[in-house]
Every structure is written in C-alpha cells, then in structure tokens.
Amino acid sequence: MLEGAKLIGAGAATIALAGAAVGIGNVFSSLIHSVARNPSLAKQSFGYAILGFALTEAIASFALMMAFSISFVFQ
C-alpha cells in the first residue's frame, strides 16, 4: 500500500514537467514574435529568452528532484 502511494506521489510530482515544457514553448514563441516585430532588438530579446528558459528549466529540475526524492528517499 505504501509503495503504491509513493508511486502515485512521484507521478503527480512529474506533472510539473509538462508545465515546464509548455513554459519553454511560450518563451521561445514570444522570442520569435518579438524578433519578427522588432529585429533590431533581437540580441537583447535573445538574452531575456535564455533567462526565461533557465528559470523555467529550474522549476522542471526542482519537480524532477521532488519526484526522485519521493521515490527513493522516503521509505
């Protein structure tokens, strides 16, 4: 029973990975739109896009860490 609860909890923790994938898609979609509107700010917009990508990926890494800690640490 406890093993099943751990697996359900780890699975629920990985749902945030789908949200991170959507967030990364939104970041680069916004980059494409902004460069299409104003090509002269492409370099600055790319820097902001990389920052947004890094922050979104940090949330995904945190969610994955929580899933692994639920699976392997708690006994």
PDB file of N, CA, C, O and CB in Angstrom:
ATOM      1  N   MET A   1       0.829  -1.191   0.000  1.00  0.00           N
ATOM      2  CA  MET A   1       0.000   0.000   0.000  1.00  0.00           C
ATOM      3  C   MET A   1       0.874   1.256   0.000  1.00  0.00           C
ATOM      4  O   MET A   1       0.615   2.202  -0.743  1.00  0.00           O
ATOM      5  CB  MET A   1      -0.944  -0.003   1.214  1.00  0.00           C
ATOM      6  N   LEU A   2       1.899   1.253   0.831  1.00  0.00           N
ATOM      7  CA  LEU A   2       2.789   2.419   0.905  1.00  0.00           C
ATOM      8  C   LEU A   2       3.567   2.600  -0.398  1.00  0.00           C
ATOM      9  O   LEU A   2       3.802   3.725  -0.839  1.00  0.00           O
ATOM     10  CB  LEU A   2       3.766   2.275   2.086  1.00  0.00           C
ATOM     11  N   GLU A   3       3.964   1.478  -1.008  1.00  0.00           N
ATOM     12  CA  GLU A   3       4.693   1.570  -2.275  1.00  0.00           C
ATOM     13  C   GLU A   3       3.829   2.186  -3.372  1.00  0.00           C
ATOM     14  O   GLU A   3       4.311   2.989  -4.171  1.00  0.00           O
ATOM     15  CB  GLU A   3       5.177   0.186  -2.711  1.00  0.00           C
ATOM     16  N   GLY A   4       2.568   1.811  -3.405  1.00  0.00           N
ATOM     17  CA  GLY A   4       1.652   2.391  -4.391  1.00  0.00           C
ATOM     18  C   GLY A   4       1.449   3.876  -4.174  1.00  0.00           C
ATOM     19  O   GLY A   4       1.370   4.644  -5.133  1.00  0.00           O
ATOM     20  N   ALA A   5       1.365   4.284  -2.910  1.00  0.00           N
ATOM     21  CA  ALA A   5       1.204   5.709  -2.606  1.00  0.00           C
ATOM     22  C   ALA A   5       2.440   6.499  -3.025  1.00  0.00           C
ATOM     23  O   ALA A   5       2.333   7.630  -3.499  1.00  0.00           O
ATOM     24  CB  ALA A   5       0.932   5.911  -1.106  1.00  0.00           C
ATOM     25  N   LYS A   6       3.628   5.887  -2.844  1.00  0.00           N
ATOM     26  CA  LYS A   6       4.858   6.559  -3.284  1.00  0.00           C
ATOM     27  C   LYS A   6       4.877   6.736  -4.795  1.00  0.00           C
ATOM     28  O   LYS A   6       5.278   7.785  -5.298  1.00  0.00           O
ATOM     29  CB  LYS A   6       6.092   5.767  -2.835  1.00  0.00           C
ATOM     30  N   LEU A   7       4.447   5.718  -5.508  1.00  0.00           N
ATOM     31  CA  LEU A   7       4.449   5.816  -6.972  1.00  0.00           C
ATOM     32  C   LEU A   7       3.436   6.843  -7.470  1.00  0.00           C
ATOM     33  O   LEU A   7       3.697   7.569  -8.429  1.00  0.00           O
ATOM     34  CB  LEU A   7       4.151   4.450  -7.593  1.00  0.00           C
ATOM     35  N   ILE A   8       2.287   6.898  -6.819  1.00  0.00           N
ATOM     36  CA  ILE A   8       1.291   7.906  -7.196  1.00  0.00           C
ATOM     37  C   ILE A   8       1.816   9.308  -6.903  1.00  0.00           C
ATOM     38  O   ILE A   8       1.628  10.219  -7.710  1.00  0.00           O
ATOM     39  CB  ILE A   8      -0.039   7.667  -6.446  1.00  0.00           C
ATOM     40  N   GLY A   9       2.464   9.490  -5.772  1.00  0.00           N
ATOM     41  CA  GLY A   9       3.031  10.798  -5.426  1.00  0.00           C
ATOM     42  C   GLY A   9       4.141  11.218  -6.375  1.00  0.00           C
ATOM     43  O   GLY A   9       4.227  12.384  -6.759  1.00  0.00           O
ATOM     44  N   ALA A  10       4.992  10.266  -6.756  1.00  0.00           N
ATOM     45  CA  ALA A  10       6.068  10.589  -7.700  1.00  0.00           C
ATOM     46  C   ALA A  10       5.494  10.924  -9.066  1.00  0.00           C
ATOM     47  O   ALA A  10       5.990  11.825  -9.742  1.00  0.00           O
ATOM     48  CB  ALA A  10       7.062   9.419  -7.815  1.00  0.00           C
ATOM     49  N   GLY A  11       4.458  10.213  -9.479  1.00  0.00           N
ATOM     50  CA  GLY A  11       3.814  10.518 -10.754  1.00  0.00           C
ATOM     51  C   GLY A  11       3.154  11.881 -10.743  1.00  0.00           C
ATOM     52  O   GLY A  11       3.214  12.615 -11.729  1.00  0.00           O
ATOM     53  N   ALA A  12       2.523  12.222  -9.626  1.00  0.00           N
ATOM     54  CA  ALA A  12       1.883  13.535  -9.519  1.00  0.00           C
ATOM     55  C   ALA A  12       2.924  14.651  -9.517  1.00  0.00           C
ATOM     56  O   ALA A  12       2.659  15.750 -10.005  1.00  0.00           O
ATOM     57  CB  ALA A  12       1.025  13.612  -8.247  1.00  0.00           C
ATOM     58  N   ALA A  13       4.109  14.373  -8.968  1.00  0.00           N
ATOM     59  CA  ALA A  13       5.155  15.396  -8.942  1.00  0.00           C
ATOM     60  C   ALA A  13       5.730  15.657 -10.332  1.00  0.00           C
ATOM     61  O   ALA A  13       6.257  16.740 -10.588  1.00  0.00           O
ATOM     62  CB  ALA A  13       6.271  14.979  -7.993  1.00  0.00           C
ATOM     63  N   THR A  14       5.633  14.678 -11.230  1.00  0.00           N
ATOM     64  CA  THR A  14       6.187  14.872 -12.564  1.00  0.00           C
ATOM     65  C   THR A  14       5.228  15.611 -13.489  1.00  0.00           C
ATOM     66  O   THR A  14       5.597  15.921 -14.621  1.00  0.00           O
ATOM     67  CB  THR A  14       6.550  13.537 -13.168  1.00  0.00           C
ATOM     68  N   ILE A  15       4.021  15.900 -13.047  1.00  0.00           N
ATOM     69  CA  ILE A  15       3.090  16.679 -13.871  1.00  0.00           C
ATOM     70  C   ILE A  15       3.655  18.074 -14.137  1.00  0.00           C
ATOM     71  O   ILE A  15       3.367  18.678 -15.171  1.00  0.00           O
ATOM     72  CB  ILE A  15       1.707  16.783 -13.182  1.00  0.00           C
ATOM     73  N   ALA A  16       4.444  18.573 -13.219  1.00  0.00           N
ATOM     74  CA  ALA A  16       5.047  19.894 -13.407  1.00  0.00           C
ATOM     75  C   ALA A  16       5.999  19.918 -14.597  1.00  0.00           C
ATOM     76  O   ALA A  16       6.270  20.990 -15.138  1.00  0.00           O
ATOM     77  CB  ALA A  16       5.788  20.317 -12.145  1.00  0.00           C
ATOM     78  N   LEU A  17       6.514  18.763 -15.016  1.00  0.00           N
ATOM     79  CA  LEU A  17       7.401  18.727 -16.178  1.00  0.00           C
ATOM     80  C   LEU A  17       6.652  19.101 -17.447  1.00  0.00           C
ATOM     81  O   LEU A  17       7.218  19.732 -18.339  1.00  0.00           O
ATOM     82  CB  LEU A  17       8.031  17.340 -16.330  1.00  0.00           C
ATOM     83  N   ALA A  18       5.391  18.720 -17.534  1.00  0.00           N
ATOM     84  CA  ALA A  18       4.588  19.122 -18.694  1.00  0.00           C
ATOM     85  C   ALA A  18       4.376  20.633 -18.697  1.00  0.00           C
ATOM     86  O   ALA A  18       4.422  21.268 -19.751  1.00  0.00           O
ATOM     87  CB  ALA A  18       3.226  18.391 -18.695  1.00  0.00           C
ATOM     88  N   GLY A  19       4.147  21.199 -17.537  1.00  0.00           N
ATOM     89  CA  GLY A  19       4.003  22.645 -17.434  1.00  0.00           C
ATOM     90  C   GLY A  19       5.281  23.372 -17.810  1.00  0.00           C
ATOM     91  O   GLY A  19       5.233  24.442 -18.418  1.00  0.00           O
ATOM     92  N   ALA A  20       6.418  22.801 -17.453  1.00  0.00           N
ATOM     93  CA  ALA A  20       7.691  23.419 -17.829  1.00  0.00           C
ATOM     94  C   ALA A  20       7.897  23.363 -19.335  1.00  0.00           C
ATOM     95  O   ALA A  20       8.428  24.304 -19.925  1.00  0.00           O
ATOM     96  CB  ALA A  20       8.856  22.728 -17.112  1.00  0.00           C
ATOM     97  N   ALA A  21       7.484  22.273 -19.958  1.00  0.00           N
ATOM     98  CA  ALA A  21       7.607  22.177 -21.419  1.00  0.00           C
ATOM     99  C   ALA A  21       6.744  23.231 -22.110  1.00  0.00           C
ATOM    100  O   ALA A  21       7.165  23.835 -23.097  1.00  0.00           O
ATOM    101  CB  ALA A  21       7.208  20.768 -21.903  1.00  0.00           C
ATOM    102  N   VAL A  22       5.554  23.445 -21.595  1.00  0.00           N
ATOM    103  CA  VAL A  22       4.682  24.487 -22.156  1.00  0.00           C
ATOM    104  C   VAL A  22       5.304  25.866 -21.929  1.00  0.00           C
ATOM    105  O   VAL A  22       5.253  26.723 -22.811  1.00  0.00           O
ATOM    106  CB  VAL A  22       3.262  24.421 -21.518  1.00  0.00           C
ATOM    107  N   GLY A  23       5.881  26.077 -20.767  1.00  0.00           N
ATOM    108  CA  GLY A  23       6.522  27.351 -20.462  1.00  0.00           C
ATOM    109  C   GLY A  23       7.698  27.647 -21.379  1.00  0.00           C
ATOM    110  O   GLY A  23       7.871  28.782 -21.822  1.00  0.00           O
ATOM    111  N   ILE A  24       8.507  26.633 -21.668  1.00  0.00           N
ATOM    112  CA  ILE A  24       9.645  26.819 -22.570  1.00  0.00           C
ATOM    113  C   ILE A  24       9.140  27.127 -23.973  1.00  0.00           C
ATOM    114  O   ILE A  24       9.706  27.970 -24.669  1.00  0.00           O
ATOM    115  CB  ILE A  24      10.554  25.562 -22.584  1.00  0.00           C
ATOM    116  N   GLY A  25       8.089  26.456 -24.384  1.00  0.00           N
ATOM    117  CA  GLY A  25       7.499  26.762 -25.688  1.00  0.00           C
ATOM    118  C   GLY A  25       6.998  28.186 -25.765  1.00  0.00           C
ATOM    119  O   GLY A  25       7.167  28.854 -26.785  1.00  0.00           O
ATOM    120  N   ASN A  26       6.381  28.654 -24.691  1.00  0.00           N
ATOM    121  CA  ASN A  26       5.899  30.042 -24.665  1.00  0.00           C
ATOM    122  C   ASN A  26       7.045  31.048 -24.709  1.00  0.00           C
ATOM    123  O   ASN A  26       6.934  32.090 -25.356  1.00  0.00           O
ATOM    124  CB  ASN A  26       5.055  30.282 -23.417  1.00  0.00           C
ATOM    125  N   VAL A  27       8.130  30.745 -24.032  1.00  0.00           N
ATOM    126  CA  VAL A  27       9.284  31.654 -24.021  1.00  0.00           C
ATOM    127  C   VAL A  27       9.831  31.835 -25.428  1.00  0.00           C
ATOM    128  O   VAL A  27      10.054  32.962 -25.870  1.00  0.00           O
ATOM    129  CB  VAL A  27      10.390  31.123 -23.085  1.00  0.00           C
ATOM    130  N   PHE A  28      10.047  30.739 -26.130  1.00  0.00           N
ATOM    131  CA  PHE A  28      10.646  30.859 -27.453  1.00  0.00           C
ATOM    132  C   PHE A  28       9.635  31.310 -28.503  1.00  0.00           C
ATOM    133  O   PHE A  28      10.017  31.911 -29.507  1.00  0.00           O
ATOM    134  CB  PHE A  28      11.259  29.536 -27.865  1.00  0.00           C
ATOM    135  N   SER A  29       8.365  31.031 -28.287  1.00  0.00           N
ATOM    136  CA  SER A  29       7.336  31.574 -29.161  1.00  0.00           C
ATOM    137  C   SER A  29       7.305  33.099 -29.051  1.00  0.00           C
ATOM    138  O   SER A  29       7.208  33.800 -30.058  1.00  0.00           O
ATOM    139  CB  SER A  29       5.958  30.977 -28.813  1.00  0.00           C
ATOM    140  N   SER A  30       7.388  33.597 -27.832  1.00  0.00           N
ATOM    141  CA  SER A  30       7.423  35.049 -27.634  1.00  0.00           C
ATOM    142  C   SER A  30       8.683  35.666 -28.228  1.00  0.00           C
ATOM    143  O   SER A  30       8.652  36.789 -28.732  1.00  0.00           O
ATOM    144  CB  SER A  30       7.336  35.383 -26.147  1.00  0.00           C
ATOM    145  N   LEU A  31       9.794  34.930 -28.169  1.00  0.00           N
ATOM    146  CA  LEU A  31      11.025  35.426 -28.788  1.00  0.00           C
ATOM    147  C   LEU A  31      10.845  35.571 -30.298  1.00  0.00           C
ATOM    148  O   LEU A  31      11.250  36.582 -30.873  1.00  0.00           O
ATOM    149  CB  LEU A  31      12.205  34.482 -28.481  1.00  0.00           C
ATOM    150  N   ILE A  32      10.250  34.585 -30.935  1.00  0.00           N
ATOM    151  CA  ILE A  32      10.044  34.652 -32.381  1.00  0.00           C
ATOM    152  C   ILE A  32       9.128  35.818 -32.743  1.00  0.00           C
ATOM    153  O   ILE A  32       9.379  36.537 -33.710  1.00  0.00           O
ATOM    154  CB  ILE A  32       9.455  33.332 -32.904  1.00  0.00           C
ATOM    155  N   HIS A  33       8.069  35.998 -31.963  1.00  0.00           N
ATOM    156  CA  HIS A  33       7.157  37.111 -32.237  1.00  0.00           C
ATOM    157  C   HIS A  33       7.833  38.469 -32.039  1.00  0.00           C
ATOM    158  O   HIS A  33       7.629  39.390 -32.830  1.00  0.00           O
ATOM    159  CB  HIS A  33       5.927  37.012 -31.339  1.00  0.00           C
ATOM    160  N   SER A  34       8.627  38.588 -30.994  1.00  0.00           N
ATOM    161  CA  SER A  34       9.266  39.883 -30.734  1.00  0.00           C
ATOM    162  C   SER A  34      10.335  40.202 -31.778  1.00  0.00           C
ATOM    163  O   SER A  34      10.496  41.361 -32.161  1.00  0.00           O
ATOM    164  CB  SER A  34       9.887  39.896 -29.335  1.00  0.00           C
ATOM    165  N   VAL A  35      11.063  39.189 -32.239  1.00  0.00           N
ATOM    166  CA  VAL A  35      12.069  39.443 -33.276  1.00  0.00           C
ATOM    167  C   VAL A  35      11.385  39.769 -34.600  1.00  0.00           C
ATOM    168  O   VAL A  35      11.894  40.573 -35.381  1.00  0.00           O
ATOM    169  CB  VAL A  35      13.009  38.221 -33.442  1.00  0.00           C
ATOM    170  N   ALA A  36      10.248  39.159 -34.851  1.00  0.00           N
ATOM    171  CA  ALA A  36       9.520  39.474 -36.081  1.00  0.00           C
ATOM    172  C   ALA A  36       8.992  40.906 -36.049  1.00  0.00           C
ATOM    173  O   ALA A  36       8.923  41.560 -37.089  1.00  0.00           O
ATOM    174  CB  ALA A  36       8.361  38.488 -36.288  1.00  0.00           C
ATOM    175  N   ARG A  37       8.622  41.394 -34.878  1.00  0.00           N
ATOM    176  CA  ARG A  37       8.109  42.764 -34.771  1.00  0.00           C
ATOM    177  C   ARG A  37       9.218  43.806 -34.785  1.00  0.00           C
ATOM    178  O   ARG A  37       9.077  44.869 -35.389  1.00  0.00           O
ATOM    179  CB  ARG A  37       7.295  42.915 -33.507  1.00  0.00           C
ATOM    180  N   ASN A  38      10.336  43.488 -34.105  1.00  0.00           N
ATOM    181  CA  ASN A  38      11.412  44.466 -33.985  1.00  0.00           C
ATOM    182  C   ASN A  38      12.760  43.750 -34.102  1.00  0.00           C
ATOM    183  O   ASN A  38      13.342  43.379 -33.083  1.00  0.00           O
ATOM    184  CB  ASN A  38      11.312  45.241 -32.637  1.00  0.00           C
ATOM    185  N   PRO A  39      13.261  43.552 -35.306  1.00  0.00           N
ATOM    186  CA  PRO A  39      14.511  42.805 -35.484  1.00  0.00           C
ATOM    187  C   PRO A  39      15.741  43.483 -34.875  1.00  0.00           C
ATOM    188  O   PRO A  39      16.741  42.816 -34.612  1.00  0.00           O
ATOM    189  CB  PRO A  39      14.751  42.585 -36.944  1.00  0.00           C
ATOM    190  N   SER A  40      15.681  44.775 -34.652  1.00  0.00           N
ATOM    191  CA  SER A  40      16.852  45.468 -34.114  1.00  0.00           C
ATOM    192  C   SER A  40      17.115  45.104 -32.649  1.00  0.00           C
ATOM    193  O   SER A  40      18.230  45.286 -32.159  1.00  0.00           O
ATOM    194  CB  SER A  40      16.668  46.977 -34.246  1.00  0.00           C
ATOM    195  N   LEU A  41      16.115  44.599 -31.957  1.00  0.00           N
ATOM    196  CA  LEU A  41      16.293  44.190 -30.559  1.00  0.00           C
ATOM    197  C   LEU A  41      16.461  42.681 -30.409  1.00  0.00           C
ATOM    198  O   LEU A  41      16.213  42.137 -29.333  1.00  0.00           O
ATOM    199  CB  LEU A  41      15.111  44.653 -29.730  1.00  0.00           C
ATOM    200  N   ALA A  42      16.877  42.005 -31.471  1.00  0.00           N
ATOM    201  CA  ALA A  42      16.974  40.552 -31.440  1.00  0.00           C
ATOM    202  C   ALA A  42      17.990  40.066 -30.407  1.00  0.00           C
ATOM    203  O   ALA A  42      17.735  39.092 -29.699  1.00  0.00           O
ATOM    204  CB  ALA A  42      17.346  40.030 -32.814  1.00  0.00           C
ATOM    205  N   LYS A  43      19.125  40.730 -30.318  1.00  0.00           N
ATOM    206  CA  LYS A  43      20.171  40.278 -29.391  1.00  0.00           C
ATOM    207  C   LYS A  43      19.712  40.421 -27.936  1.00  0.00           C
ATOM    208  O   LYS A  43      19.914  39.510 -27.134  1.00  0.00           O
ATOM    209  CB  LYS A  43      21.475  41.078 -29.618  1.00  0.00           C
ATOM    210  N   GLN A  44      19.103  41.544 -27.595  1.00  0.00           N
ATOM    211  CA  GLN A  44      18.622  41.746 -26.230  1.00  0.00           C
ATOM    212  C   GLN A  44      17.471  40.800 -25.915  1.00  0.00           C
ATOM    213  O   GLN A  44      17.393  40.267 -24.809  1.00  0.00           O
ATOM    214  CB  GLN A  44      18.182  43.200 -26.025  1.00  0.00           C
ATOM    215  N   SER A  45      16.582  40.589 -26.870  1.00  0.00           N
ATOM    216  CA  SER A  45      15.460  39.674 -26.656  1.00  0.00           C
ATOM    217  C   SER A  45      15.946  38.244 -26.462  1.00  0.00           C
ATOM    218  O   SER A  45      15.377  37.492 -25.671  1.00  0.00           O
ATOM    219  CB  SER A  45      14.485  39.739 -27.833  1.00  0.00           C
ATOM    220  N   PHE A  46      17.000  37.870 -27.188  1.00  0.00           N
ATOM    221  CA  PHE A  46      17.535  36.518 -27.031  1.00  0.00           C
ATOM    222  C   PHE A  46      18.097  36.316 -25.633  1.00  0.00           C
ATOM    223  O   PHE A  46      17.949  35.236 -25.061  1.00  0.00           O
ATOM    224  CB  PHE A  46      18.617  36.244 -28.079  1.00  0.00           C
ATOM    225  N   GLY A  47      18.738  37.331 -25.073  1.00  0.00           N
ATOM    226  CA  GLY A  47      19.244  37.234 -23.701  1.00  0.00           C
ATOM    227  C   GLY A  47      18.125  37.036 -22.696  1.00  0.00           C
ATOM    228  O   GLY A  47      18.247  36.232 -21.772  1.00  0.00           O
ATOM    229  N   TYR A  48      17.031  37.769 -22.878  1.00  0.00           N
ATOM    230  CA  TYR A  48      15.883  37.594 -22.000  1.00  0.00           C
ATOM    231  C   TYR A  48      15.245  36.221 -22.183  1.00  0.00           C
ATOM    232  O   TYR A  48      14.763  35.626 -21.219  1.00  0.00           O
ATOM    233  CB  TYR A  48      14.854  38.685 -22.255  1.00  0.00           C
ATOM    234  N   ALA A  49      15.241  35.718 -23.414  1.00  0.00           N
ATOM    235  CA  ALA A  49      14.671  34.393 -23.674  1.00  0.00           C
ATOM    236  C   ALA A  49      15.498  33.312 -22.998  1.00  0.00           C
ATOM    237  O   ALA A  49      14.936  32.365 -22.448  1.00  0.00           O
ATOM    238  CB  ALA A  49      14.586  34.126 -25.185  1.00  0.00           C
ATOM    239  N   ILE A  50      16.803  33.430 -23.026  1.00  0.00           N
ATOM    240  CA  ILE A  50      17.655  32.442 -22.361  1.00  0.00           C
ATOM    241  C   ILE A  50      17.454  32.497 -20.853  1.00  0.00           C
ATOM    242  O   ILE A  50      17.457  31.459 -20.192  1.00  0.00           O
ATOM    243  CB  ILE A  50      19.136  32.679 -22.710  1.00  0.00           C
ATOM    244  N   LEU A  51      17.282  33.689 -20.305  1.00  0.00           N
ATOM    245  CA  LEU A  51      16.990  33.808 -18.878  1.00  0.00           C
ATOM    246  C   LEU A  51      15.655  33.144 -18.541  1.00  0.00           C
ATOM    247  O   LEU A  51      15.561  32.417 -17.552  1.00  0.00           O
ATOM    248  CB  LEU A  51      16.971  35.287 -18.455  1.00  0.00           C
ATOM    249  N   GLY A  52      14.632  33.384 -19.346  1.00  0.00           N
ATOM    250  CA  GLY A  52      13.342  32.736 -19.121  1.00  0.00           C
ATOM    251  C   GLY A  52      13.427  31.235 -19.255  1.00  0.00           C
ATOM    252  O   GLY A  52      12.791  30.507 -18.493  1.00  0.00           O
ATOM    253  N   PHE A  53      14.217  30.752 -20.228  1.00  0.00           N
ATOM    254  CA  PHE A  53      14.421  29.319 -20.385  1.00  0.00           C
ATOM    255  C   PHE A  53      15.084  28.722 -19.148  1.00  0.00           C
ATOM    256  O   PHE A  53      14.678  27.661 -18.674  1.00  0.00           O
ATOM    257  CB  PHE A  53      15.266  29.036 -21.626  1.00  0.00           C
ATOM    258  N   ALA A  54      16.102  29.401 -18.625  1.00  0.00           N
ATOM    259  CA  ALA A  54      16.823  28.886 -17.463  1.00  0.00           C
ATOM    260  C   ALA A  54      15.918  28.832 -16.234  1.00  0.00           C
ATOM    261  O   ALA A  54      15.953  27.856 -15.485  1.00  0.00           O
ATOM    262  CB  ALA A  54      18.056  29.751 -17.172  1.00  0.00           C
ATOM    263  N   LEU A  55      15.124  29.850 -16.024  1.00  0.00           N
ATOM    264  CA  LEU A  55      14.235  29.858 -14.865  1.00  0.00           C
ATOM    265  C   LEU A  55      13.143  28.793 -14.984  1.00  0.00           C
ATOM    266  O   LEU A  55      12.789  28.148 -13.997  1.00  0.00           O
ATOM    267  CB  LEU A  55      13.600  31.239 -14.699  1.00  0.00           C
ATOM    268  N   THR A  56      12.616  28.613 -16.185  1.00  0.00           N
ATOM    269  CA  THR A  56      11.601  27.589 -16.399  1.00  0.00           C
ATOM    270  C   THR A  56      12.197  26.199 -16.223  1.00  0.00           C
ATOM    271  O   THR A  56      11.561  25.316 -15.648  1.00  0.00           O
ATOM    272  CB  THR A  56      10.981  27.729 -17.794  1.00  0.00           C
ATOM    273  N   GLU A  57      13.403  26.006 -16.711  1.00  0.00           N
ATOM    274  CA  GLU A  57      14.063  24.704 -16.577  1.00  0.00           C
ATOM    275  C   GLU A  57      14.422  24.429 -15.116  1.00  0.00           C
ATOM    276  O   GLU A  57      14.464  23.270 -14.703  1.00  0.00           O
ATOM    277  CB  GLU A  57      15.332  24.647 -17.458  1.00  0.00           C
ATOM    278  N   ALA A  58      14.680  25.472 -14.331  1.00  0.00           N
ATOM    279  CA  ALA A  58      14.953  25.270 -12.904  1.00  0.00           C
ATOM    280  C   ALA A  58      13.723  24.719 -12.193  1.00  0.00           C
ATOM    281  O   ALA A  58      13.844  23.864 -11.317  1.00  0.00           O
ATOM    282  CB  ALA A  58      15.399  26.589 -12.245  1.00  0.00           C
ATOM    283  N   ILE A  59      12.548  25.201 -12.563  1.00  0.00           N
ATOM    284  CA  ILE A  59      11.316  24.665 -11.984  1.00  0.00           C
ATOM    285  C   ILE A  59      11.151  23.198 -12.350  1.00  0.00           C
ATOM    286  O   ILE A  59      10.738  22.388 -11.520  1.00  0.00           O
ATOM    287  CB  ILE A  59      10.096  25.473 -12.458  1.00  0.00           C
ATOM    288  N   ALA A  60      11.476  22.853 -13.606  1.00  0.00           N
ATOM    289  CA  ALA A  60      11.379  21.450 -14.034  1.00  0.00           C
ATOM    290  C   ALA A  60      12.372  20.582 -13.275  1.00  0.00           C
ATOM    291  O   ALA A  60      12.046  19.458 -12.892  1.00  0.00           O
ATOM    292  CB  ALA A  60      11.625  21.326 -15.550  1.00  0.00           C
ATOM    293  N   SER A  61      13.571  21.087 -13.057  1.00  0.00           N
ATOM    294  CA  SER A  61      14.572  20.314 -12.303  1.00  0.00           C
ATOM    295  C   SER A  61      14.128  20.111 -10.860  1.00  0.00           C
ATOM    296  O   SER A  61      14.344  19.045 -10.282  1.00  0.00           O
ATOM    297  CB  SER A  61      15.942  21.022 -12.337  1.00  0.00           C
ATOM    298  N   PHE A  62      13.507  21.134 -10.279  1.00  0.00           N
ATOM    299  CA  PHE A  62      13.013  21.003  -8.916  1.00  0.00           C
ATOM    300  C   PHE A  62      11.901  19.960  -8.839  1.00  0.00           C
ATOM    301  O   PHE A  62      11.859  19.175  -7.893  1.00  0.00           O
ATOM    302  CB  PHE A  62      12.511  22.352  -8.399  1.00  0.00           C
ATOM    303  N   ALA A  63      11.008  19.943  -9.813  1.00  0.00           N
ATOM    304  CA  ALA A  63       9.925  18.958  -9.827  1.00  0.00           C
ATOM    305  C   ALA A  63      10.476  17.540  -9.990  1.00  0.00           C
ATOM    306  O   ALA A  63       9.996  16.604  -9.349  1.00  0.00           O
ATOM    307  CB  ALA A  63       8.932  19.273 -10.959  1.00  0.00           C
ATOM    308  N   LEU A  64      11.477  17.390 -10.843  1.00  0.00           N
ATOM    309  CA  LEU A  64      12.084  16.072 -11.029  1.00  0.00           C
ATOM    310  C   LEU A  64      12.810  15.615  -9.770  1.00  0.00           C
ATOM    311  O   LEU A  64      12.773  14.435  -9.422  1.00  0.00           O
ATOM    312  CB  LEU A  64      13.053  16.095 -12.210  1.00  0.00           C
ATOM    313  N   MET A  65      13.470  16.551  -9.085  1.00  0.00           N
ATOM    314  CA  MET A  65      14.135  16.215  -7.830  1.00  0.00           C
ATOM    315  C   MET A  65      13.125  15.761  -6.779  1.00  0.00           C
ATOM    316  O   MET A  65      13.386  14.822  -6.028  1.00  0.00           O
ATOM    317  CB  MET A  65      14.934  17.414  -7.312  1.00  0.00           C
ATOM    318  N   MET A  66      11.975  16.428  -6.727  1.00  0.00           N
ATOM    319  CA  MET A  66      10.943  16.025  -5.773  1.00  0.00           C
ATOM    320  C   MET A  66      10.404  14.630  -6.108  1.00  0.00           C
ATOM    321  O   MET A  66      10.152  13.832  -5.205  1.00  0.00           O
ATOM    322  CB  MET A  66       9.795  17.051  -5.763  1.00  0.00           C
ATOM    323  N   ALA A  67      10.229  14.336  -7.382  1.00  0.00           N
ATOM    324  CA  ALA A  67       9.745  13.015  -7.775  1.00  0.00           C
ATOM    325  C   ALA A  67      10.742  11.933  -7.383  1.00  0.00           C
ATOM    326  O   ALA A  67      10.352  10.877  -6.886  1.00  0.00           O
ATOM    327  CB  ALA A  67       9.481  12.967  -9.283  1.00  0.00           C
ATOM    328  N   PHE A  68      12.036  12.195  -7.606  1.00  0.00           N
ATOM    329  CA  PHE A  68      13.038  11.204  -7.219  1.00  0.00           C
ATOM    330  C   PHE A  68      13.139  11.070  -5.711  1.00  0.00           C
ATOM    331  O   PHE A  68      13.328   9.964  -5.204  1.00  0.00           O
ATOM    332  CB  PHE A  68      14.392  11.571  -7.796  1.00  0.00           C
ATOM    333  N   SER A  69      13.019  12.166  -4.988  1.00  0.00           N
ATOM    334  CA  SER A  69      13.100  12.058  -3.525  1.00  0.00           C
ATOM    335  C   SER A  69      11.893  11.317  -2.966  1.00  0.00           C
ATOM    336  O   SER A  69      12.028  10.586  -1.985  1.00  0.00           O
ATOM    337  CB  SER A  69      13.201  13.454  -2.886  1.00  0.00           C
ATOM    338  N   ILE A  70      10.723  11.484  -3.561  1.00  0.00           N
ATOM    339  CA  ILE A  70       9.558  10.728  -3.124  1.00  0.00           C
ATOM    340  C   ILE A  70       9.771   9.245  -3.405  1.00  0.00           C
ATOM    341  O   ILE A  70       9.416   8.396  -2.588  1.00  0.00           O
ATOM    342  CB  ILE A  70       8.280  11.236  -3.824  1.00  0.00           C
ATOM    343  N   SER A  71      10.352   8.935  -4.563  1.00  0.00           N
ATOM    344  CA  SER A  71      10.518   7.542  -4.959  1.00  0.00           C
ATOM    345  C   SER A  71      11.599   6.819  -4.157  1.00  0.00           C
ATOM    346  O   SER A  71      11.399   5.679  -3.739  1.00  0.00           O
ATOM    347  CB  SER A  71      10.846   7.469  -6.425  1.00  0.00           C
ATOM    348  N   PHE A  72      12.738   7.469  -3.940  1.00  0.00           N
ATOM    349  CA  PHE A  72      13.903   6.744  -3.416  1.00  0.00           C
ATOM    350  C   PHE A  72      14.288   7.091  -1.985  1.00  0.00           C
ATOM    351  O   PHE A  72      14.904   6.266  -1.311  1.00  0.00           O
ATOM    352  CB  PHE A  72      15.067   6.999  -4.290  1.00  0.00           C
ATOM    353  N   VAL A  73      13.952   8.270  -1.501  1.00  0.00           N
ATOM    354  CA  VAL A  73      14.412   8.671  -0.172  1.00  0.00           C
ATOM    355  C   VAL A  73      13.440   8.228   0.904  1.00  0.00           C
ATOM    356  O   VAL A  73      13.844   7.638   1.906  1.00  0.00           O
ATOM    357  CB  VAL A  73      14.603  10.180  -0.107  1.00  0.00           C
ATOM    358  N   PHE A  74      12.155   8.510   0.700  1.00  0.00           N
ATOM    359  CA  PHE A  74      11.166   8.157   1.709  1.00  0.00           C
ATOM    360  C   PHE A  74      10.899   6.675   1.688  1.00  0.00           C
ATOM    361  O   PHE A  74      10.595   6.110   0.637  1.00  0.00           O
ATOM    362  CB  PHE A  74       9.873   8.927   1.495  1.00  0.00           C
ATOM    363  N   GLN A  75      11.011   6.033   2.848  1.00  0.00           N
ATOM    364  CA  GLN A  75      10.780   4.590   2.895  1.00  0.00           C
ATOM    365  C   GLN A  75       9.729   4.218   3.876  1.00  0.00           C
ATOM    366  O   GLN A  75       9.420   3.036   4.032  1.00  0.00           O
ATOM    367  CB  GLN A  75      12.033   3.867   3.224  1.00  0.00           C
TER     368      GLN A  75
END
